[in-house]
Amino acid sequence: MAEITINGKMYNVEDHITVLEACRKIGIDIPTLCYDDRLEPHAACRLCLVEVKGKGKLETSCSLKVRDGMVIETHSEKVINARKDILDLLFSNHPNDCLICDKSGACDLQNYCFEYGVEMGTYEGDKKDYPIDYSNHFYTYDPNKCILCGKCVRVCSELQCTDAIGLENRGFHTKVVTPFDMGLATSNCVSCGNCVAACPVGALMPKRKEKFRLWEVKKVKTTCSYCGVGCQMELLVKGDRVVGVEPARGKANNALLCVKGRFGYPFINHPDRLKTPLIKRNGKFEEASWDDAYKLIVSKVKEIKGEYGSEAFAGLTSARCTNEENYLFQKLFRAVIGTNNVDHCARL
């Protein structure tokens, strides 16, 4: 343990953690744009600067390890002014289209500018003017809104291990690009959308069939049903319709999703989706109640089993079900019907 002083109060914290982690553990909020606790500290955005007594300069709390006797100020006048300057620089070269931006309300840059009183960018000069990449089927990339925090690149390389994107050039001309800047459609991107989830601004945004503002939806945490891994996700629900999906923290996925879990939700609202059981009568399918469907299934099972035996049955279940549901299905066939003719299609 290390004994440190933060904003005039003394705390005992683990001696192997960073100043940012120590502050978060004791409830002190420090702004960050590039930090992600799943990644190695990068110290790119500089917004998490703190003042350490005895040091001649401000230091990034995300990469600074605590040590015994350290005296830290997280919101001194010097720190506040430095953060304002950083936000001013970022916003000066950022499209001021918050009124129409789909990220509005959930944009970290917008929220921090509001918190620190940065109403407009005061630095004049060249503006980024890059074409928007619409080539991916599921999301768009607007490099003009990119703040070069690098989270998308690091999530793609360190967590997703795809290495579909990287940083090109230096200084003002630095840009997140695919190899040879050929666009997302020509890269080895697997469209998982984990870069989209990590982006703190509106540079990477999902393509939405239904327009909505983020404050119009409620989030419902659930388990992805595309396979048996058990990835956790948040359904974005507007009214009685699912209009989007975001990854959630879970032991199985650590806030990562694949392309199916992230973007494969439109079937929920599809007009062809079955909502009630169908029973064929006189050669045509008709809607029926669940009670009628169960009664028909039971009667048919008894009839066929009595005439042909248990081996006349075979069951095929789906990877779209949970492991628990598939377990119950095979238990039904083996213990109740009496056959081992059970298969499972894991090819989605």
N, C-alpha and C positions, 0 to 999 in steps of 0.2 A: 504494500500500500504506500501511497505518496500523500503527504500533507501539503495541500495547495490552498492558496487564497484567491477567490474569484469575486470580484466586485465588493471587496471588503469583508467577505465571509470566508471562514476556514472550512475546508472539506477534506475528508479522507477518501481517496479514489484509488482504483487499481493503477499500478505504476506502468503498465504496458499499453494503456489506451491513449488516444489522442485527446487534445484539449476539447475538440468539438464533441467527441463521445462523452467526455466527462461533463461538459455543460448540458448535454441532452439528458444525461442520467439524473442530474439534479434539477432539471426543469428550466434551464436558461436557453432561450431560443436564439440561435445564431443563423443568419440567412446563408443559404448555399444555392448555387445553380448547377455546379458540376459534381457535387458529392453524391455518392450512392454507396450505402454500406455493404453492398455486394461486390464492390470493386475496390481496387487499390486506390488510395488517395492520389488525386491528380493535380490539385491546386491550380486549376486553369482559370477559374472565374475570379478568384481573389476576393470574393464577397465575404468570406468567412474570416476576414482579418481580425486579429485581436492585438491588444497592447500588452506586452510582457515587461515588467519592471526590470531595468538593467539592460534592456535591448535598445539599440538605436533605431530600430525600424519595426514596423508592424509585421506580424507573421500570420501565415494561414493556419487556422486552428485545425483544419482537416488533416494536415500532415505533421503537425507539431505534437510530439509526444510529451506527456506530463512528466515532471520530475519533482522530487521532494523540495519544498520551499519555494516553488514558483508562485509569483504574484501576478495575477491576470486581470485586465480590465476588458470586458466584452462590449461595453457601450459608452466608452469615454468620448469626449468631443472629437479627439483625433481620429478615433475609429469610425464614428458616425460620418464625419466629413469625408473620410476615405471611401466609405461605402457609397455615399452620395455621388462622389466623383465617378466611381466605377459604373453605377447605374446610369448616370448622365451620359457617359461615353457609349454605353451599350444602346441606350434609347436614341441617341443622336443619329445612329446609323441603323435604326430599326423602323420598318413601316409603321406609321401611326394610324393603324386601321382597326383599333380595338373594338369599334362599334360593330364591325362586320366580321371580325375574326372568330372562327369556330372555337378557338381556345379561350376566348374571353371569359373571365370568371375563374378559370383554372390555370391561368398563365402565371408562372412564378415571377417573371420579369414585371408584368403588370402589377401584381400584388406587392412586390417589393418597392416598386416606384411609388405606389400609393402610400406604403408604410413610411418611406423615407422622404416623402414630399417632393419627389421628382416629377414635375408636371409636364415637362417637355425637354427635349434635348437641346443643349445650348452650344454644342460644338458644331461648327460649320465645316463642310468639306465634301469630298466625293461620297456618293451613296452607292451601295451595292445594287447592281441591276442585272441579275442573272435570270435566265428563263426558268420557269417552274417545271419540275419533272412530274408529269402525269402518267408515265409509262407503266408503273406498277398497277396491277389490277385492284389492289386493296387500299393503297394509301398514296398520298402526294408528298412531294418534297419541295419546299420553297426555300432556296438558299438565302434569299434576301432577309428572311426572318431568323436565320440561324445565328446564334450568339457564340458559336464555336466553343461550347463547354466541353465537347468531346464525348459526352455520355453515350450517344448513339453508337459511335465508333467502338468504344470500349465494351459496351454491352454486346455488340455484334461479335467482337473478337474474343473477349474473355469469358462471356457467359454462353452465348449462342454458338461460338466457335465456327462461324461461317466466314468471317473476314470479307464481307461483301463491300464494305465501304472503308474509306480512310481519309486522312487529311492531305490536301495538296497545296503546294506553294507556301509562302511565308508572309507574315505581316498582314497588311490590309487585304491582300489577295488570297489569303488562306480560305479554303473551301472544303467542305465535306463532299467527296465524290466517290463514284464507283471507278474501277480500273479504267484508265484512259478516258475518264469522264464521258462514258458512252451511255449513261442512263441506267436506271434500276432494272429495266426490263432485260438488258443485256448482261447483267451481272449474275453472280451465283447466289443472289438473294433468294431465300426460301419463303419470303413474305410472312414470316412469323409475327411481325409487328412489334417485337420487343424494343426496337429502336424508337418506334412511335410512342410506346408507353413511357420510355425514359426521357423523351424530349421535354424540357421544362417550358418551352414556348410553342408557338404554332408553326414551326418549320416542318415538322412531320405530323401529318394529320390523316386519320382514316377517311376514306371516301364513304360518305353517308347517303343512303337512299332517301332517308327522312331527315329533314333539317330540324334541328332543335338547339336550344341554348342549354348549357350544362346545368344551370340552376332549375331547369324545368323537369329534370329527371331525378328519380330516386335510384339508389344502388341496392341491389339485392345480391348478397353473397351466396354462391352455390358451387357445386362441383361440376366440372366439365364432363359431359356424357359421351364424348367421342371415343374414349378408350378407357382402360382400367387404371391408368396412372393415378387419377384422383386430383388433377390440377384444380386449384381454387381460382375462382374468377368472380367478378362483379358484373351482374347484368344491369344495363342502363335501361330503366323502364319509364316510359312516358305514357301516362294513362294506363291502358291495358296492353300495351305493345312493347316488346323488347326492341330497342332502337340502337343498341351498341353493346360492346363487351370490353371490359378492362381487366387485366390480370390482378389477382389478389395474392397476398402472402399466404403460403401454405408449405408444409414440410415436403410435399411432393414436387412443387414447382418453383418455390422461392420467387414468386411474382413473374414467372415466365410462362408463355403460352406458345403453342404451335399455330400454324395458319388456320387449322380447322377450329380450334377453340377460340381464337381471336376474331376471325372473320366469318366463320361458318354458321352464323346464327339465323340467317334469313328464313330457313325452313320453318322456324317457329311461327312466323306470321304468314306462311305461304298459303294461298287459297286452296291448294290441292291437299293440304294436310288433313288426315283423318282426325276427327274430333270425337266420333262416337263409333262403337262397333258396327260392322256391317254383316248382315246375314243374307245369304242368297235364297230367295224365294221365287219359284217359277222362273228360274234362270236369270234373275236380276238381283243385284245387291240392294238391300234396303237398310236404312238406319235402324238400330235396335238399342235397347237399354243394356247396361252391363249385366243386370240380373238375367235377362233373356239370353245373352251371349254365354254366360257361365252355365246356365241350365242346358243349353244346346251342347256345349263342349263336354260336360259331364255325361250326358246321355249318349253322345257319339262314342266317347271313350269306353263306356261300359258295353255298348253294343259291339264295337269292333274287337275289344279285348275278349269278350265272351265267345265270339265266333272264330277269331283268327289267332288269339293269343297276344301276349305282350310284345313279341318280336315283330308284330305288324306295325309298330310305332317307331318313329324316329323324330328327334327334336333338333331343331337348328336355332341357335340363339345368336345374339348380336353383340359386337364390340361396343355398340352405342349404349348398352346397359351397364350398370355398375357391376363390380365384381360380386357384390352381395346378391344382386338380382340374378346373375348368371349361376351363382352357387345354388340358389333356391330352385332355379329352373332345372338344373341337372338332378337335384335332389328329388324333385317331383317325378321326373322320368324314371329314376333308378328305384326310389323307395315306394312310390305310389303306383306308377304304371308297370314297373318291373322290367325295364329294358336299359341296356347300356348304349343304345343307339343315339348318342348325343354328340353333336358337333357344334363348333363355334366359328363364326366368320370374323377374323380379326383384320380383314382387309377392308379398310374404310373407303 
